[in-house]
């Protein structure tokens, strides 16, 4: 029973769960793949939840890393696993990194870069 003007102060605490992402490149022999062949980028998002993972593929050109492609992969809600394929169009050094965006429940996260060569 409030009978007069009052000031109410509230403090909110973030309840975001920390998210992690792993990534690996499959289909390589001695760290390389032949031009015209596909590689599979796969990994796991923990804790497992539905959504999309973005796999960014970069190629080294003129001493700089340039974006070759970005692929959206569906995250399996039960296992956290994701997977996508990529067919490099040029020879050279490549690297991939997977990221997931922040949600109302989970923090944003990124894997470390994984490198490979195309011969």
PyMOL commands that set and color helices and strands:
alter all, ss='L'
color gray80, all
select strands_A, chain A and resi 20-21+24-26+32-33+38-46+51-61+64-75+81-87+92-100+109-110+114-118
alter strands_A, ss='S'
color yellow, strands_A
deselect
rebuild
show_as cartoon
